[in-house]
Amino acid sequence: MASERDRRAPVRNTGTITDTQLAAARLIWDYHQLGHDLRPADVVIGLGSHDLGVATTAADLYHRGVTKTLVFTGANSPTTRHRFPRGEAVHYREHALALGVPGDAILVEPDATNTGANITLSRELLTRTGIEPASVLLVTKPYMERRAYATTRRVWPEVDVRCASEELAFEEYATGIGDPKLVLDMLVGDLQRIIEYPRLGYAIKQNVPAEVRAAYDGLVGAGFTSRLMKA
């Protein structure tokens, strides 16, 4: 089996990260994860990204009987174009097939380039296939659960949505990526979107505790900003 690092992204050089910054990152990491109880769902939707662990988790959920239908959604981004040249969703499907999921249990949505489109286009694909789910389980990167949930509640409010991700501690995930600074940048970027997207109409509002906001401000001030939206 490929290592966690091999399954996610190439190793990059890392800079010095202080204990205070790591503590802030762990706080934000925990905030991003919702801790939803797993229960049967009409559909499991795996949101495309650089992280092949999403497909692994979705396949595991299928084998555990959580659902009979998987949807993988995602085209490419600049960070996945070389890793998944046929598109994120296509590579996810291939990985799930290799893990024993039957092909007729998998639908592929190959065009989405953002989270809103992941949800909207997956819903349209399901409708065309004759599936109108009452419940959906989203599978995401560990630090994307909350944003995916808030987005789905905005663009698909009728469905009962829950979230899941690969069960990894922050340190394990950062080691797997091979670049802790990049992971901190991504944690900060997703939290910025949780804060800003409701104002833009992309997601429902989420409460951000004061200590989480302080951790975010501290990391932004320390320069963990490569994944922030431009003003």
C-alpha positions as CSV (number, residue, x, y, z in Angstrom):
1,M,0.0,0.0,0.0
2,A,1.2,3.5,-0.8
3,S,2.3,5.6,2.2
4,E,0.2,8.5,3.4
5,R,2.7,10.8,1.9
6,D,2.6,9.0,-1.5
7,R,-1.1,9.1,-1.5
8,R,-1.4,12.8,-1.1
9,A,1.3,15.2,-2.5
10,P,5.0,15.5,-3.2
11,V,7.3,16.4,-0.3
12,R,8.3,20.0,-0.2
13,N,10.9,21.9,1.8
14,T,9.6,23.1,5.2
15,G,10.3,26.1,7.2
16,T,10.5,26.5,11.0
17,I,7.1,26.3,12.7
18,T,6.9,27.3,16.4
19,D,5.1,25.3,19.1
20,T,2.6,28.2,19.4
21,Q,1.8,28.0,15.7
22,L,1.4,24.3,15.9
23,A,-1.0,24.7,18.8
24,A,-3.0,27.2,16.8
25,A,-3.1,24.8,13.8
26,R,-4.4,22.0,16.0
27,L,-7.2,24.2,17.3
28,I,-8.2,25.1,13.8
29,W,-7.9,21.5,12.6
30,D,-10.3,20.4,15.3
31,Y,-12.7,23.2,14.5
32,H,-12.9,22.2,10.8
33,Q,-13.9,18.6,11.8
34,L,-17.6,18.2,12.7
35,G,-17.6,14.8,14.4
36,H,-20.8,13.7,12.8
37,D,-22.0,10.2,13.7
38,L,-21.9,7.8,10.7
39,R,-25.3,6.4,9.7
40,P,-26.7,5.0,6.4
41,A,-27.0,7.5,3.6
42,D,-28.6,7.4,0.2
43,V,-25.5,8.7,-1.4
44,V,-21.8,9.3,-0.4
45,I,-20.2,12.1,-2.3
46,G,-16.4,12.3,-2.4
47,L,-15.2,15.8,-3.1
48,G,-12.2,16.0,-5.4
49,S,-8.8,17.3,-4.2
50,H,-5.2,16.4,-4.0
51,D,-6.0,13.9,-1.3
52,L,-6.6,10.3,-2.4
53,G,-7.6,9.5,1.1
54,V,-11.0,10.8,0.2
55,A,-11.5,8.0,-2.3
56,T,-10.1,5.5,0.2
57,T,-12.6,6.6,2.9
58,A,-15.5,6.6,0.5
59,A,-14.7,3.1,-0.6
60,D,-14.5,2.0,3.0
61,L,-17.9,3.5,3.7
62,Y,-19.3,1.5,0.8
63,H,-17.8,-1.7,2.0
64,R,-19.2,-1.0,5.5
65,G,-22.7,-0.7,4.0
66,V,-23.2,3.0,4.7
67,T,-24.4,3.5,1.1
68,K,-24.9,1.7,-2.1
69,T,-24.0,4.7,-4.3
70,L,-20.8,6.7,-4.5
71,V,-20.4,9.9,-6.4
72,F,-16.9,11.3,-7.1
73,T,-16.8,14.9,-8.2
74,G,-14.0,17.1,-9.4
75,A,-12.1,18.3,-12.5
76,N,-8.7,19.7,-11.8
77,S,-7.0,22.6,-10.0
78,P,-3.5,23.9,-10.5
79,T,-2.4,21.7,-7.5
80,T,-3.9,18.5,-9.0
81,R,-3.5,18.8,-12.7
82,H,-0.2,16.9,-12.8
83,R,-1.1,14.5,-10.0
84,F,-4.5,13.5,-11.5
85,P,-4.1,14.2,-15.3
86,R,-7.5,12.6,-16.1
87,G,-9.2,14.6,-13.5
88,E,-9.8,14.2,-9.7
89,A,-13.1,12.3,-9.9
90,V,-11.8,9.9,-12.6
91,H,-8.7,9.0,-10.5
92,Y,-10.9,8.7,-7.4
93,R,-13.1,6.2,-9.3
94,E,-10.1,4.2,-10.4
95,H,-8.8,4.1,-6.8
96,A,-12.2,2.9,-5.5
97,L,-12.3,0.2,-8.2
98,A,-8.9,-1.0,-7.1
99,L,-10.2,-1.2,-3.6
100,G,-13.0,-3.5,-4.7
101,V,-16.0,-1.2,-5.2
102,P,-18.0,-2.3,-8.2
103,G,-18.1,0.0,-11.2
104,D,-21.9,0.2,-11.2
105,A,-21.9,1.6,-7.7
106,I,-19.9,4.7,-8.8
107,L,-21.0,7.8,-10.6
108,V,-18.4,10.4,-11.8
109,E,-19.0,14.1,-12.1
110,P,-15.8,15.4,-13.9
111,D,-16.4,19.1,-14.3
112,A,-16.6,20.8,-10.9
113,T,-13.8,23.2,-10.1
114,N,-15.1,24.5,-6.7
115,T,-17.1,23.2,-3.8
116,G,-20.3,24.8,-4.8
117,A,-20.0,23.2,-8.2
118,N,-19.1,19.9,-6.6
119,I,-22.4,19.9,-4.8
120,T,-24.6,21.4,-7.6
121,L,-23.3,19.2,-10.4
122,S,-23.4,16.1,-8.3
123,R,-27.0,16.8,-7.5
124,E,-27.8,17.3,-11.2
125,L,-26.0,14.1,-12.1
126,L,-28.0,12.2,-9.5
127,T,-31.2,13.6,-10.9
128,R,-30.3,12.6,-14.4
129,T,-29.6,9.1,-13.1
130,G,-33.0,9.0,-11.4
131,I,-31.7,9.3,-7.8
132,E,-33.3,11.9,-5.5
133,P,-31.5,11.4,-2.2
134,A,-33.0,12.4,1.1
135,S,-29.6,12.0,2.8
136,V,-26.0,12.6,1.7
137,L,-22.7,11.9,3.4
138,L,-19.9,14.1,2.1
139,V,-16.4,12.8,2.2
140,T,-13.7,15.5,2.2
141,K,-10.2,16.3,3.3
142,P,-10.1,16.3,7.1
143,Y,-9.9,20.1,7.3
144,M,-12.7,20.7,4.8
145,E,-15.7,19.1,6.5
146,R,-17.1,22.3,7.9
147,R,-16.8,24.3,4.7
148,A,-18.3,21.5,2.6
149,Y,-21.2,21.2,5.1
150,A,-21.9,25.0,5.1
151,T,-21.8,25.1,1.3
152,T,-24.2,22.2,0.9
153,R,-26.6,23.7,3.4
154,R,-26.7,26.8,1.2
155,V,-27.0,25.2,-2.3
156,W,-28.9,22.0,-1.4
157,P,-30.9,22.9,1.7
158,E,-33.5,20.1,1.2
159,V,-31.1,17.3,1.8
160,D,-30.0,15.9,5.2
161,V,-26.2,16.3,5.0
162,R,-23.5,14.9,7.2
163,C,-19.7,14.8,6.7
164,A,-16.9,12.4,7.2
165,S,-13.1,12.3,6.5
166,E,-10.2,10.1,6.9
167,E,-9.5,9.7,10.7
168,L,-6.1,11.2,11.1
169,A,-4.5,13.4,13.7
170,F,-3.1,16.8,12.6
171,E,0.5,15.7,13.0
172,E,-0.1,12.5,11.0
173,Y,-1.8,14.4,8.2
174,A,1.0,17.0,8.1
175,T,3.6,14.3,7.9
176,G,1.8,12.6,5.1
177,I,1.6,15.8,3.1
178,G,5.3,16.3,3.7
179,D,5.0,20.1,4.1
180,P,3.6,21.2,7.5
181,K,3.7,24.9,6.4
182,L,1.5,24.1,3.4
183,V,-0.9,22.3,5.7
184,L,-1.1,25.4,8.0
185,D,-1.7,27.6,4.9
186,M,-4.6,25.3,3.9
187,L,-6.1,25.3,7.3
188,V,-6.0,29.1,7.3
189,G,-7.4,29.4,3.8
190,D,-10.4,27.2,4.6
191,L,-11.2,29.1,7.7
192,Q,-11.1,32.4,5.8
193,R,-13.7,30.9,3.5
194,I,-15.9,29.8,6.4
195,I,-15.8,33.4,7.6
196,E,-16.2,35.2,4.3
197,Y,-18.4,32.9,2.2
198,P,-21.7,33.6,4.0
199,R,-21.4,37.3,3.1
200,L,-20.8,36.3,-0.5
201,G,-23.8,34.0,-0.6
202,Y,-21.7,30.8,-1.0
203,A,-22.4,29.1,2.4
204,I,-24.4,29.4,5.5
205,K,-22.9,31.2,8.5
206,Q,-20.9,29.1,11.0
207,N,-20.0,30.2,14.5
208,V,-16.3,30.8,14.9
209,P,-15.3,30.7,18.6
210,A,-13.1,33.5,19.8
211,E,-10.1,31.2,20.4
212,V,-10.3,29.8,16.9
213,R,-10.5,33.3,15.4
214,A,-7.5,34.3,17.5
215,A,-5.5,31.3,16.3
216,Y,-6.4,32.3,12.7
217,D,-5.4,35.9,13.2
218,G,-2.1,34.7,14.7
219,L,-1.3,32.4,11.8
220,V,-2.2,35.1,9.2
221,G,0.0,37.5,11.0
222,A,2.8,35.0,10.9
223,G,2.6,34.7,7.2
224,F,0.6,31.5,6.6
225,T,-1.3,33.1,3.8
226,S,-0.6,31.3,0.5
227,R,-4.1,29.9,0.4
228,L,-6.0,33.0,1.3
229,M,-8.5,34.5,-1.1
230,K,-7.3,37.8,-2.7
231,A,-9.1,40.9,-1.5
